[in-house]
Amino acid sequence: MIISPEDWPGLKAAFASAAAKGVLLYDIKTERFEVTTLLQKLLSQNEEIFGTLVPGSASDPAVSKVSVHHFSKIVSGSPLQRPAWFFDVEQQGEGIVDVTTHLVDLIQWECFPEQILDPSDVKLSSARRWPTIISKEEFRGVTGFDDFPEYLGKDVKDGKLHVYSNGEMIYQLKGIWAKVSVTWDFMPPAGGGDTHYSVMRGTKCDLVIRQGADEKFVPTLYVENIRGSSLPELNEKLKAALGQLPFDSLMAENSGNKALKIFIPTKYRVSHEEHFGQVTRKFLEYMEAGKLPEWEVPGMITKYYTTTSALKLAKE
């Protein structure tokens, strides 16, 4: 919704105006519908499996979300052609305020479900930003432009484009330490693609989502660092817990020392594009009800306070 700290007061005013006019102003949060994220959230609420979320620290956060993206990639079987303005952070936003909106949202949604949050709950510890450097040839390959447009001149150094598409923030939310990191490389490794890493650290285990080469770049949920019970004991508890969730045919299997992997049937694996339809259906439910849940608007205001404040801190 916004990409700079100066826009945040206007965002609050927009929500106030929407409320006064009976208009629903809603953010598109596709990652809430990713099945591994849903399962991570649900299992984190099971004290017999997860315990409770640890507070963590700045050097070892309780929850981390790390996302890696690529400017050049194949989508639906064809090379992705990007508009030139996508590389202008004044139009697209820097990395620390772009993809991070999804990751900060997930931290709020998973760690404090259906709770009303406020910017005063956020305490930023550190933030940093750095550029991805793109040659003119790479830019031509992904945009079709032979040269950098004039409006990108401010970001061209020594004949190469410096795009501040990468960012990291470490902060506390209601006393829980969190880390969010976004990186944009130009091109993925052979056979690879965008990846997501997420960990929630509990008093009894960690819930970890990995999407690397070992997972064939498919998001996979693990239960790791099991504490307080043996692997077979937790496996039995986990099987019972999975059987109570609104997904059938979930299974847990051993995955190395003190770790279990959750098997998820293919029917629950939907594409990123399909998530937009799921978001739309949820919004139509809210439209029919005539209101959003009471925690949604405060959550959006808090989320954008977090991302834009991180950008401000990173530039200091």
C-alpha positions in Angstrom: 0.0 0.0 0.0 2.8 2.4 0.8 6.6 2.4 0.2 7.9 5.3 2.2 7.7 6.6 5.8 6.2 9.9 4.6 3.2 8.0 3.3 2.3 6.3 6.6 0.2 9.2 8.0 -1.7 9.2 4.7 -2.4 5.5 5.0 -3.9 6.0 8.5 -6.1 8.8 7.1 -7.2 6.5 4.2 -8.3 3.8 6.6 -10.2 6.4 8.7 -11.9 7.8 5.6 -12.8 4.3 4.4 -14.4 3.5 7.8 -16.4 6.7 7.7 -17.7 5.9 4.3 -18.4 2.3 4.9 -15.7 1.2 2.5 -13.6 -1.9 3.1 -9.9 -1.2 2.4 -8.0 -4.5 2.3 -4.5 -5.7 1.5 -3.8 -8.7 -0.7 -2.0 -11.3 1.5 -1.6 -14.3 -0.7 1.0 -16.1 1.5 -1.6 -16.7 4.3 -3.0 -19.3 1.9 0.2 -21.3 1.4 -0.4 -24.7 2.9 2.9 -25.0 4.7 2.4 -21.6 6.3 -1.1 -22.5 7.4 0.2 -25.7 9.0 3.0 -23.9 10.7 0.6 -21.5 12.2 -1.9 -24.2 13.3 0.8 -26.4 14.8 2.4 -23.5 16.7 -1.0 -23.1 18.5 -0.8 -26.7 19.7 1.0 -26.5 23.1 1.4 -30.3 23.3 3.5 -30.2 20.1 5.1 -26.8 20.0 4.9 -25.5 23.6 4.9 -21.8 23.5 6.9 -19.3 21.4 10.2 -18.4 22.9 11.1 -14.7 23.3 14.3 -15.1 21.4 17.0 -12.4 21.1 18.4 -10.1 18.5 21.1 -12.6 17.5 18.7 -15.6 17.7 15.2 -14.4 16.9 12.1 -16.5 17.9 10.7 -16.2 14.4 12.5 -15.6 11.1 11.2 -15.1 7.6 13.8 -15.1 4.7 12.7 -14.7 1.1 14.9 -15.0 -2.0 13.6 -13.7 -5.4 14.9 -13.3 -8.9 14.6 -10.6 -11.5 15.0 -13.0 -14.4 12.9 -16.2 -14.2 10.5 -18.5 -16.0 6.8 -18.1 -15.2 4.2 -20.5 -16.6 6.8 -21.8 -19.1 7.9 -18.5 -20.5 10.7 -16.0 -19.7 9.3 -13.2 -17.5 9.3 -9.8 -19.1 9.4 -7.0 -16.5 8.6 -3.3 -17.1 11.5 -1.0 -16.7 9.8 0.9 -13.9 10.0 -2.3 -11.8 13.6 -1.5 -11.3 12.9 2.0 -10.0 12.7 1.9 -6.2 10.8 5.2 -6.2 8.0 3.5 -8.1 8.2 -0.1 -7.0 9.7 0.4 -3.5 12.9 -0.8 -2.0 13.1 -4.5 -1.0 12.8 -3.6 2.6 9.2 -2.2 2.0 8.1 -4.5 -0.9 8.1 -8.2 -0.4 8.7 -7.7 3.4 5.0 -6.6 3.7 4.1 -10.3 3.2 6.7 -11.5 5.7 5.8 -9.0 8.4 2.2 -9.8 7.9 2.9 -13.5 8.4 4.8 -12.8 11.6 1.8 -10.9 13.0 -0.7 -13.4 11.7 1.1 -16.5 13.0 2.5 -15.2 16.3 -0.4 -13.1 17.4 -3.5 -14.5 15.6 -6.6 -12.4 15.7 -5.0 -10.0 18.2 -5.3 -6.2 17.7 -1.8 -4.8 17.3 -0.5 -1.2 17.5 2.7 0.5 16.3 3.6 0.9 19.9 4.0 -2.9 20.0 7.0 -2.6 17.5 10.5 -1.9 18.6 13.0 -1.9 15.8 16.6 -3.0 16.7 18.4 -2.8 13.3 17.8 -2.6 9.6 20.0 -2.6 6.5 19.7 -2.3 2.8 22.0 -3.2 -0.1 21.7 -3.2 -3.9 21.6 -5.8 -6.6 23.9 -4.7 -9.4 22.5 -5.3 -12.9 24.5 -4.9 -16.2 23.0 -3.2 -19.3 22.9 -6.6 -21.0 21.0 -8.2 -18.1 18.6 -5.3 -18.1 18.0 -5.7 -21.8 17.3 -9.4 -21.4 14.6 -9.0 -18.8 13.0 -5.8 -20.1 13.7 -5.5 -23.8 15.2 -2.0 -23.3 18.5 -1.4 -25.0 19.5 1.3 -22.4 18.5 2.3 -18.9 15.6 4.8 -19.0 16.4 8.4 -17.9 14.5 8.0 -14.6 16.9 5.2 -13.6 19.9 7.4 -14.2 20.1 8.3 -10.5 20.8 4.6 -9.7 23.4 4.0 -12.5 27.0 3.8 -11.4 29.9 2.9 -13.6 27.5 1.8 -16.3 25.6 -0.6 -14.1 22.2 -0.3 -12.4 22.2 -0.5 -8.6 18.7 -1.6 -7.4 18.1 -1.4 -3.6 15.9 -4.5 -3.7 17.5 -6.2 -0.7 16.8 -5.5 2.9 16.8 -7.0 6.4 15.2 -5.9 9.7 15.4 -7.2 13.2 12.7 -6.1 15.7 10.5 -7.0 18.6 6.8 -7.4 18.3 5.1 -7.5 21.7 8.4 -8.7 23.2 9.0 -11.4 20.7 12.2 -11.1 18.6 11.7 -11.3 14.8 13.9 -11.2 11.7 12.7 -10.4 8.2 15.1 -10.6 5.2 14.5 -10.2 1.4 17.0 -10.7 -1.3 16.7 -10.2 -5.1 19.3 -12.0 -7.2 19.3 -11.5 -10.9 18.9 -15.1 -11.9 18.1 -18.4 -10.0 20.5 -21.4 -9.9 19.9 -24.1 -12.5 16.6 -25.9 -11.7 15.9 -23.4 -8.9 13.5 -20.6 -8.3 12.2 -18.2 -5.6 12.7 -19.6 -2.1 11.2 -19.1 1.3 12.6 -20.0 4.7 10.6 -19.6 7.9 11.2 -20.8 11.5 9.1 -20.5 14.6 11.0 -21.5 17.7 8.9 -23.1 20.5 9.7 -24.4 23.9 9.2 -28.0 22.7 10.3 -27.9 19.1 11.0 -25.6 16.1 8.6 -25.4 13.1 10.7 -24.8 10.0 9.7 -24.3 6.3 12.5 -24.9 3.8 12.3 -24.5 0.0 15.9 -25.3 -1.2 17.5 -27.8 -3.5 17.0 -30.6 -1.0 13.2 -30.0 -1.2 13.4 -29.6 -5.0 12.4 -26.0 -4.4 9.0 -27.1 -3.0 8.0 -25.5 0.4 8.4 -28.3 3.0 7.5 -28.2 6.7 9.7 -29.8 9.3 9.5 -30.3 13.0 13.0 -29.9 14.3 15.1 -29.5 17.5 12.6 -31.6 19.5 12.9 -31.0 23.2 11.4 -32.7 26.2 10.3 -35.9 24.5 11.7 -38.6 22.3 11.3 -38.6 18.5 8.8 -41.5 18.6 6.8 -39.9 21.4 6.4 -36.6 19.5 5.7 -38.5 16.3 2.7 -40.1 17.9 1.5 -36.8 19.3 2.0 -35.2 15.9 0.1 -37.8 14.1 -2.9 -37.2 16.4 -2.6 -33.5 16.0 -2.4 -33.7 12.2 -5.6 -35.8 12.2 -7.5 -33.0 13.9 -6.5 -30.4 11.3 -8.8 -29.3 8.3 -6.6 -31.3 5.9 -6.8 -35.0 5.2 -4.0 -37.5 4.5 -1.2 -35.4 6.3 1.6 -37.7 7.5 4.8 -37.2 9.5 8.0 -39.1 8.6 11.5 -39.2 10.1 13.9 -36.7 8.6 17.3 -37.1 10.3 18.2 -36.8 14.0 15.5 -35.1 16.2 13.5 -34.1 13.1 10.2 -34.9 11.3 9.0 -33.9 7.9 5.3 -33.3 7.2 4.0 -35.0 4.0 1.4 -32.8 2.3 -0.8 -34.3 -0.5 -0.5 -32.7 -3.9 -4.1 -31.5 -3.9 -3.2 -28.9 -1.3 -0.3 -27.6 -3.4 -1.8 -24.6 -5.3 0.1 -22.1 -7.4 0.9 -18.6 -6.4 -1.5 -17.3 -9.0 -4.3 -19.5 -7.5 -3.7 -17.8 -4.1 -5.1 -14.5 -5.6 -8.4 -16.3 -6.1 -8.4 -17.5 -2.5 -7.7 -13.9 -1.3 -10.6 -12.7 -3.5 -13.0 -15.2 -2.0 -12.0 -14.2 1.5 -12.6 -10.5 0.7 -16.0 -11.3 -0.8 -16.9 -13.0 2.5 -16.0 -9.8 4.3 -18.0 -7.8 1.8 -21.0 -9.9 2.4 -20.6 -9.5 6.2 -20.1 -5.7 5.7 -16.9 -5.5 7.7 -13.4 -6.8 8.2 -12.4 -8.6 11.4 -11.6 -6.0 14.0 -7.9 -6.9 14.1 -7.3 -6.5 10.3 -7.0 -2.8 10.0 -4.9 -2.3 13.1 -2.7 -5.1 11.8 -2.2 -3.4 8.4 -1.4 -0.1 10.0 1.1 -1.7 12.3 2.6 -3.7 9.4 3.3 -0.7 7.3 4.6 1.2 10.2 7.1 -1.6 10.7 8.3 -1.8 7.1 8.6 2.0 6.5 10.2 2.6 9.8 12.8 -0.1 8.9 13.5 1.7 5.7 14.0 5.0 7.6 16.4 3.3 10.0 18.3 1.5 7.2 19.0 4.9 5.6 20.3 6.6 8.7 
